[in-house]
């Protein structure tokens, strides 16, 4: 976990979402730091070039991360719901 994220109050959803770190589950070793992975993932999601993202304020990055986490969790819940309906 990135140190500047640890003191943030996490958002809450109506149901439980697993917090397993899937990256560590599948990647035994990498030369990428957690910060590198964060910036590259935001680039991949379309928030700008690597240089643009590196220049963002910490507060903006935290807002983006919370938004992405919420969207990801809601998508997981929707998948679970659709499996139950079938």
N, CA, C and O atoms as CSV, one atom per row, in Angstrom:
chain,resi,resn,atom,element,x,y,z
A,1,UNK,N,N,0.849,-1.179,0.000
A,1,UNK,CA,C,0.000,0.000,0.000
A,1,UNK,C,C,0.887,1.232,0.000
A,1,UNK,O,O,1.880,1.294,0.725
A,2,UNK,N,N,0.531,2.195,-0.803
A,2,UNK,CA,C,1.295,3.428,-0.852
A,2,UNK,C,C,1.115,4.197,0.452
A,2,UNK,O,O,-0.007,4.297,0.949
A,3,UNK,N,N,2.188,4.740,1.015
A,3,UNK,CA,C,2.099,5.389,2.321
A,3,UNK,C,C,1.117,6.553,2.386
A,3,UNK,O,O,0.478,6.754,3.419
A,4,UNK,N,N,0.983,7.317,1.316
A,4,UNK,CA,C,0.101,8.480,1.371
A,4,UNK,C,C,-1.372,8.097,1.261
A,4,UNK,O,O,-2.239,8.953,1.438
A,5,UNK,N,N,-1.671,6.841,0.976
A,5,UNK,CA,C,-3.046,6.383,0.878
A,5,UNK,C,C,-3.524,5.791,2.208
A,5,UNK,O,O,-4.727,5.763,2.472
A,6,UNK,N,N,-2.619,5.330,3.028
A,6,UNK,CA,C,-2.983,4.580,4.216
A,6,UNK,C,C,-3.826,5.359,5.214
A,6,UNK,O,O,-4.625,4.743,5.919
A,7,UNK,N,N,-3.697,6.639,5.312
A,7,UNK,CA,C,-4.437,7.405,6.301
A,7,UNK,C,C,-5.824,7.842,5.827
A,7,UNK,O,O,-6.554,8.499,6.569
A,8,UNK,N,N,-6.182,7.490,4.626
A,8,UNK,CA,C,-7.476,7.874,4.085
A,8,UNK,C,C,-8.573,6.963,4.629
A,8,UNK,O,O,-8.350,5.767,4.812
A,9,UNK,N,N,-9.751,7.518,4.889
A,9,UNK,CA,C,-10.903,6.729,5.297
A,9,UNK,C,C,-11.455,6.043,4.058
A,9,UNK,O,O,-11.771,6.714,3.076
A,10,UNK,N,N,-11.577,4.720,4.082
A,10,UNK,CA,C,-12.062,4.029,2.889
A,10,UNK,C,C,-13.546,4.271,2.654
A,10,UNK,O,O,-14.307,4.479,3.599
A,11,UNK,N,N,-13.943,4.243,1.412
A,11,UNK,CA,C,-15.357,4.350,1.087
A,11,UNK,C,C,-16.046,3.045,1.508
A,11,UNK,O,O,-15.380,2.052,1.798
A,12,UNK,N,N,-17.360,3.056,1.538
A,12,UNK,CA,C,-18.111,1.869,1.934
A,12,UNK,C,C,-19.166,1.558,0.895
A,12,UNK,O,O,-19.802,2.452,0.337
A,13,UNK,N,N,-19.336,0.285,0.652
A,13,UNK,CA,C,-20.407,-0.183,-0.215
A,13,UNK,C,C,-21.389,-0.980,0.638
A,13,UNK,O,O,-21.118,-1.277,1.802
A,14,UNK,N,N,-22.523,-1.319,0.050
A,14,UNK,CA,C,-23.538,-2.060,0.786
A,14,UNK,C,C,-23.168,-3.519,1.011
A,14,UNK,O,O,-23.738,-4.173,1.885
A,15,UNK,N,N,-22.228,-4.034,0.240
A,15,UNK,CA,C,-21.835,-5.430,0.365
A,15,UNK,C,C,-20.314,-5.539,0.385
A,15,UNK,O,O,-19.607,-4.579,0.078
A,16,UNK,N,N,-19.824,-6.716,0.748
A,16,UNK,CA,C,-18.392,-6.974,0.886
A,16,UNK,C,C,-17.741,-7.226,-0.472
A,16,UNK,O,O,-18.291,-7.920,-1.328
A,17,UNK,N,N,-16.555,-6.645,-0.643
A,17,UNK,CA,C,-15.720,-6.899,-1.814
A,17,UNK,C,C,-14.379,-7.412,-1.306
A,17,UNK,O,O,-13.808,-6.843,-0.376
A,18,UNK,N,N,-13.881,-8.469,-1.905
A,18,UNK,CA,C,-12.585,-9.018,-1.491
A,18,UNK,C,C,-11.482,-8.009,-1.767
A,18,UNK,O,O,-11.462,-7.381,-2.825
A,19,UNK,N,N,-10.576,-7.854,-0.831
A,19,UNK,CA,C,-9.467,-6.910,-0.983
A,19,UNK,C,C,-8.154,-7.631,-1.304
A,19,UNK,O,O,-7.073,-7.081,-1.093
A,20,UNK,N,N,-8.253,-8.869,-1.816
A,20,UNK,CA,C,-7.043,-9.608,-2.170
A,20,UNK,C,C,-6.264,-8.847,-3.221
A,20,UNK,O,O,-6.838,-8.251,-4.133
A,21,UNK,N,N,-4.953,-8.874,-3.082
A,21,UNK,CA,C,-4.095,-8.223,-4.064
A,21,UNK,C,C,-3.795,-9.220,-5.178
A,21,UNK,O,O,-2.892,-10.047,-5.059
A,22,UNK,N,N,-4.568,-9.131,-6.266
A,22,UNK,CA,C,-4.423,-10.089,-7.351
A,22,UNK,C,C,-3.077,-9.960,-8.054
A,22,UNK,O,O,-2.556,-10.940,-8.587
A,23,UNK,N,N,-2.521,-8.774,-8.055
A,23,UNK,CA,C,-1.205,-8.573,-8.671
A,23,UNK,C,C,-0.181,-9.484,-7.998
A,23,UNK,O,O,0.561,-10.197,-8.675
A,24,UNK,N,N,-0.144,-9.460,-6.664
A,24,UNK,CA,C,0.828,-10.280,-5.927
A,24,UNK,C,C,0.513,-11.760,-6.043
A,24,UNK,O,O,1.408,-12.595,-5.914
A,25,UNK,N,N,-0.745,-12.096,-6.284
A,25,UNK,CA,C,-1.132,-13.494,-6.440
A,25,UNK,C,C,-0.504,-14.096,-7.700
A,25,UNK,O,O,-0.169,-15.281,-7.711
A,26,UNK,N,N,-0.342,-13.306,-8.751
A,26,UNK,CA,C,0.139,-13.817,-10.026
A,26,UNK,C,C,1.560,-13.402,-10.381
A,26,UNK,O,O,2.198,-14.058,-11.205
A,27,UNK,N,N,2.069,-12.333,-9.782
A,27,UNK,CA,C,3.399,-11.825,-10.133
A,27,UNK,C,C,4.357,-12.122,-8.984
A,27,UNK,O,O,4.231,-11.570,-7.891
A,28,UNK,N,N,5.312,-13.000,-9.252
A,28,UNK,CA,C,6.265,-13.358,-8.210
A,28,UNK,C,C,7.296,-12.263,-7.998
A,28,UNK,O,O,7.673,-11.982,-6.860
A,29,UNK,N,N,7.765,-11.633,-9.089
A,29,UNK,CA,C,8.778,-10.587,-8.979
A,29,UNK,C,C,8.608,-9.597,-10.118
A,29,UNK,O,O,8.256,-9.976,-11.235
A,30,UNK,N,N,8.858,-8.340,-9.833
A,30,UNK,CA,C,8.875,-7.304,-10.866
A,30,UNK,C,C,9.841,-6.205,-10.446
A,30,UNK,O,O,10.081,-5.996,-9.257
A,31,UNK,N,N,10.380,-5.519,-11.412
A,31,UNK,CA,C,11.243,-4.374,-11.138
A,31,UNK,C,C,10.435,-3.088,-10.985
A,31,UNK,O,O,10.996,-2.030,-10.698
A,32,UNK,N,N,9.125,-3.177,-11.175
A,32,UNK,CA,C,8.257,-2.009,-11.038
A,32,UNK,C,C,7.938,-1.778,-9.563
A,32,UNK,O,O,7.630,-2.719,-8.831
A,33,UNK,N,N,8.013,-0.533,-9.140
A,33,UNK,CA,C,7.604,-0.189,-7.781
A,33,UNK,C,C,6.078,-0.067,-7.757
A,33,UNK,O,O,5.442,-0.038,-8.811
A,34,UNK,N,N,5.491,0.005,-6.560
A,34,UNK,CA,C,4.050,0.206,-6.459
A,34,UNK,C,C,3.644,1.522,-7.112
A,34,UNK,O,O,2.575,1.615,-7.716
A,35,UNK,N,N,4.487,2.527,-6.994
A,35,UNK,CA,C,4.200,3.818,-7.623
A,35,UNK,C,C,4.217,3.698,-9.139
A,35,UNK,O,O,3.355,4.262,-9.814
A,36,UNK,N,N,5.198,2.962,-9.688
A,36,UNK,CA,C,5.243,2.733,-11.137
A,36,UNK,C,C,3.961,2.054,-11.610
A,36,UNK,O,O,3.364,2.456,-12.609
A,37,UNK,N,N,3.550,1.027,-10.885
A,37,UNK,CA,C,2.343,0.279,-11.247
A,37,UNK,C,C,1.126,1.192,-11.204
A,37,UNK,O,O,0.274,1.142,-12.091
A,38,UNK,N,N,1.046,2.020,-10.179
A,38,UNK,CA,C,-0.058,2.973,-10.057
A,38,UNK,C,C,-0.103,3.909,-11.252
A,38,UNK,O,O,-1.144,4.036,-11.897
A,39,UNK,N,N,1.014,4.569,-11.558
A,39,UNK,CA,C,1.043,5.534,-12.658
A,39,UNK,C,C,0.748,4.877,-13.998
A,39,UNK,O,O,0.015,5.435,-14.815
A,40,UNK,N,N,1.309,3.703,-14.229
A,40,UNK,CA,C,1.072,3.007,-15.491
A,40,UNK,C,C,-0.389,2.587,-15.608
A,40,UNK,O,O,-0.972,2.675,-16.689
A,41,UNK,N,N,-0.989,2.129,-14.503
A,41,UNK,CA,C,-2.402,1.726,-14.564
A,41,UNK,C,C,-3.301,2.919,-14.863
A,41,UNK,O,O,-4.284,2.785,-15.592
A,42,UNK,N,N,-2.974,4.093,-14.303
A,42,UNK,CA,C,-3.768,5.287,-14.602
A,42,UNK,C,C,-3.588,5.725,-16.052
A,42,UNK,O,O,-4.528,6.217,-16.676
A,43,UNK,N,N,-2.387,5.547,-16.585
A,43,UNK,CA,C,-2.151,5.825,-17.999
A,43,UNK,C,C,-3.006,4.901,-18.857
A,43,UNK,O,O,-3.651,5.338,-19.811
A,44,UNK,N,N,-3.002,3.616,-18.505
A,44,UNK,CA,C,-3.773,2.623,-19.251
A,44,UNK,C,C,-5.264,2.928,-19.204
A,44,UNK,O,O,-5.976,2.661,-20.172
A,45,UNK,N,N,-5.746,3.478,-18.108
A,45,UNK,CA,C,-7.163,3.798,-17.969
A,45,UNK,C,C,-7.537,5.111,-18.658
A,45,UNK,O,O,-8.707,5.493,-18.671
A,46,UNK,N,N,-6.539,5.808,-19.234
A,46,UNK,CA,C,-6.839,6.989,-20.038
A,46,UNK,C,C,-6.761,8.318,-19.322
A,46,UNK,O,O,-7.300,9.308,-19.817
A,47,UNK,N,N,-6.108,8.377,-18.173
A,47,UNK,CA,C,-6.008,9.640,-17.438
A,47,UNK,C,C,-4.892,10.549,-17.958
A,47,UNK,O,O,-4.693,11.641,-17.426
A,48,UNK,N,N,-4.178,10.125,-18.967
A,48,UNK,CA,C,-3.138,10.955,-19.556
A,48,UNK,C,C,-1.850,10.177,-19.732
A,48,UNK,O,O,-1.768,8.987,-19.426
A,49,UNK,N,N,-0.851,10.878,-20.231
A,49,UNK,CA,C,0.455,10.248,-20.423
A,49,UNK,C,C,1.114,10.014,-19.070
A,49,UNK,O,O,0.680,10.557,-18.054
A,50,UNK,N,N,2.147,9.216,-19.068
A,50,UNK,CA,C,2.880,8.942,-17.836
A,50,UNK,C,C,3.410,10.229,-17.221
A,50,UNK,O,O,3.328,10.417,-16.007
A,51,UNK,N,N,3.953,11.116,-18.049
A,51,UNK,CA,C,4.458,12.400,-17.549
A,51,UNK,C,C,3.334,13.258,-16.954
A,51,UNK,O,O,3.519,13.895,-15.917
A,52,UNK,N,N,2.181,13.271,-17.608
A,52,UNK,CA,C,1.044,14.049,-17.107
A,52,UNK,C,C,0.603,13.540,-15.738
A,52,UNK,O,O,0.363,14.329,-14.824
A,53,UNK,N,N,0.499,12.242,-15.604
A,53,UNK,CA,C,0.049,11.651,-14.347
A,53,UNK,C,C,1.048,11.901,-13.229
A,53,UNK,O,O,0.657,12.163,-12.092
A,54,UNK,N,N,2.324,11.821,-13.543
A,54,UNK,CA,C,3.361,12.060,-12.525
A,54,UNK,C,C,3.312,13.497,-11.998
A,54,UNK,O,O,3.753,13.761,-10.880
A,55,UNK,N,N,2.781,14.421,-12.795
A,55,UNK,CA,C,2.704,15.827,-12.387
A,55,UNK,C,C,1.427,16.169,-11.616
A,55,UNK,O,O,1.287,17.290,-11.126
A,56,UNK,N,N,0.489,15.212,-11.501
A,56,UNK,CA,C,-0.755,15.474,-10.783
A,56,UNK,C,C,-0.490,15.667,-9.294
A,56,UNK,O,O,0.442,15.091,-8.733
A,57,UNK,N,N,-1.325,16.486,-8.672
A,57,UNK,CA,C,-1.257,16.652,-7.223
A,57,UNK,C,C,-1.678,15.354,-6.546
A,57,UNK,O,O,-2.483,14.596,-7.087
A,58,UNK,N,N,-1.137,15.106,-5.374
A,58,UNK,CA,C,-1.485,13.905,-4.615
A,58,UNK,C,C,-2.987,13.834,-4.377
A,58,UNK,O,O,-3.572,12.755,-4.479
A,59,UNK,N,N,-3.619,14.949,-4.065
A,59,UNK,CA,C,-5.058,14.975,-3.814
A,59,UNK,C,C,-5.844,14.507,-5.041
A,59,UNK,O,O,-6.821,13.769,-4.912
A,60,UNK,N,N,-5.417,14.937,-6.224
A,60,UNK,CA,C,-6.090,14.503,-7.449
A,60,UNK,C,C,-5.910,13.002,-7.669
A,60,UNK,O,O,-6.848,12.312,-8.066
A,61,UNK,N,N,-4.719,12.508,-7.415
A,61,UNK,CA,C,-4.464,11.070,-7.568
A,61,UNK,C,C,-5.329,10.277,-6.594
A,61,UNK,O,O,-5.882,9.242,-6.963
A,62,UNK,N,N,-5.450,10.748,-5.365
A,62,UNK,CA,C,-6.280,10.055,-4.383
A,62,UNK,C,C,-7.744,10.018,-4.812
A,62,UNK,O,O,-8.423,9.008,-4.627
A,63,UNK,N,N,-8.226,11.112,-5.381
A,63,UNK,CA,C,-9.611,11.144,-5.866
A,63,UNK,C,C,-9.803,10.155,-7.024
A,63,UNK,O,O,-10.807,9.445,-7.079
A,64,UNK,N,N,-8.847,10.115,-7.933
A,64,UNK,CA,C,-8.921,9.183,-9.062
A,64,UNK,C,C,-8.898,7.747,-8.553
A,64,UNK,O,O,-9.669,6.908,-9.018
A,65,UNK,N,N,-8.015,7.464,-7.597
A,65,UNK,CA,C,-7.919,6.106,-7.060
A,65,UNK,C,C,-9.211,5.679,-6.367
A,65,UNK,O,O,-9.663,4.545,-6.528
A,66,UNK,N,N,-9.794,6.577,-5.610
A,66,UNK,CA,C,-11.048,6.224,-4.944
A,66,UNK,C,C,-12.146,5.980,-5.976
A,66,UNK,O,O,-12.907,5.019,-5.859
A,67,UNK,N,N,-12.230,6.836,-6.975
A,67,UNK,CA,C,-13.217,6.660,-8.033
A,67,UNK,C,C,-13.038,5.307,-8.726
A,67,UNK,O,O,-14.002,4.564,-8.906
A,68,UNK,N,N,-11.799,4.995,-9.113
A,68,UNK,CA,C,-11.525,3.732,-9.803
A,68,UNK,C,C,-11.839,2.526,-8.923
A,68,UNK,O,O,-12.333,1.510,-9.411
A,69,UNK,N,N,-11.552,2.639,-7.629
A,69,UNK,CA,C,-11.862,1.544,-6.705
A,69,UNK,C,C,-13.359,1.323,-6.592
A,69,UNK,O,O,-13.832,0.186,-6.604
A,70,UNK,N,N,-14.102,2.416,-6.481
A,70,UNK,CA,C,-15.562,2.306,-6.392
A,70,UNK,C,C,-16.124,1.673,-7.658
A,70,UNK,O,O,-16.938,0.753,-7.580
A,71,UNK,N,N,-15.701,2.151,-8.816
A,71,UNK,CA,C,-16.192,1.614,-10.085
A,71,UNK,C,C,-15.852,0.125,-10.202
A,71,UNK,O,O,-16.695,-0.677,-10.605
A,72,UNK,N,N,-14.637,-0.237,-9.855
A,72,UNK,CA,C,-14.213,-1.633,-9.920
A,72,UNK,C,C,-15.046,-2.509,-8.990
A,72,UNK,O,O,-15.467,-3.601,-9.374
A,73,UNK,N,N,-15.281,-2.039,-7.780
A,73,UNK,CA,C,-16.075,-2.811,-6.826
A,73,UNK,C,C,-17.516,-2.963,-7.290
A,73,UNK,O,O,-18.102,-4.037,-7.155
A,74,UNK,N,N,-18.088,-1.903,-7.833
A,74,UNK,CA,C,-19.460,-1.985,-8.337
A,74,UNK,C,C,-19.537,-2.967,-9.505
A,74,UNK,O,O,-20.495,-3.734,-9.607
A,75,UNK,N,N,-18.540,-2.950,-10.382
A,75,UNK,CA,C,-18.510,-3.902,-11.495
A,75,UNK,C,C,-18.464,-5.338,-10.975
A,75,UNK,O,O,-19.155,-6.209,-11.503
A,76,UNK,N,N,-17.654,-5.592,-9.944
A,76,UNK,CA,C,-17.574,-6.925,-9.342
A,76,UNK,C,C,-18.926,-7.343,-8.769
A,76,UNK,O,O,-19.365,-8.476,-8.962
A,77,UNK,N,N,-19.582,-6.423,-8.063
A,77,UNK,CA,C,-20.898,-6.733,-7.492
A,77,UNK,C,C,-21.917,-7.017,-8.593
A,77,UNK,O,O,-22.742,-7.920,-8.456
A,78,UNK,N,N,-21.865,-6.254,-9.681
A,78,UNK,CA,C,-22.790,-6.469,-10.797
A,78,UNK,C,C,-22.557,-7.841,-11.432
A,78,UNK,O,O,-23.514,-8.517,-11.812
A,79,UNK,N,N,-21.299,-8.254,-11.549
A,79,UNK,CA,C,-20.981,-9.581,-12.094
A,79,UNK,C,C,-21.552,-10.665,-11.185
A,79,UNK,O,O,-22.163,-11.624,-11.656
A,80,UNK,N,N,-21.347,-10.504,-9.874
A,80,UNK,CA,C,-21.890,-11.472,-8.910
A,80,UNK,C,C,-23.411,-11.536,-9.009
A,80,UNK,O,O,-23.994,-12.620,-8.992
A,81,UNK,N,N,-24.050,-10.376,-9.112
A,81,UNK,CA,C,-25.513,-10.327,-9.219
A,81,UNK,C,C,-26.003,-11.035,-10.484
A,81,UNK,O,O,-26.981,-11.781,-10.442
A,82,UNK,N,N,-25.328,-10.803,-11.598
A,82,UNK,CA,C,-25.754,-11.429,-12.862
A,82,UNK,C,C,-25.554,-12.942,-12.816
A,82,UNK,O,O,-26.330,-13.676,-13.427
A,83,UNK,N,N,-24.538,-13.424,-12.111
A,83,UNK,CA,C,-24.327,-14.869,-11.964
A,83,UNK,C,C,-25.446,-15.496,-11.144
A,83,UNK,O,O,-25.893,-16.606,-11.435
A,84,UNK,N,N,-25.896,-14.782,-10.119
A,84,UNK,CA,C,-26.985,-15.290,-9.266
A,84,UNK,C,C,-28.318,-15.349,-10.019
A,84,UNK,O,O,-29.148,-16.226,-9.780
A,85,UNK,N,N,-28.497,-14.390,-10.934
A,85,UNK,CA,C,-29.769,-14.331,-11.680
A,85,UNK,C,C,-29.881,-15.458,-12.686
A,85,UNK,O,O,-30.988,-15.860,-13.042
A,86,UNK,N,N,-28.747,-15.976,-13.153
A,86,UNK,CA,C,-28.776,-17.042,-14.182
A,86,UNK,C,C,-28.887,-18.372,-13.588
A,86,UNK,O,O,-28.924,-19.369,-14.309
